[in-house]
């Protein structure tokens, strides 16, 4: 039995939310062109700095982050985000 398109959409949305809000371990995204990888990473960075990252900054804990983008289009999208 295969999953319905609606089931696949819900699974994709749940995976994106998890990628944007789960910070217990590093994240690697691998997907095809135009699937929203850069958007997901930008949302993750914003969620970090507006949530746990901000809380750590208030406690004076030093954090470093790295966002590595492979195309100029992705870098442009990151700068706009």
Residue pairs with C-beta under 8 A, 6 or more apart in sequence:
3 11
16 36
16 40
19 27
19 29
19 40
19 44
20 40
20 43
20 44
20 47
21 44
21 47
23 48
23 52
27 44
29 37
29 40
29 41
31 37
37 74
38 69
38 74
38 77
38 78
38 81
39 77
39 81
41 67
41 69
41 78
42 77
42 78
42 81
45 65
45 67
46 81
48 65
53 63
53 65
56 63
57 63
67 78
69 75
69 78
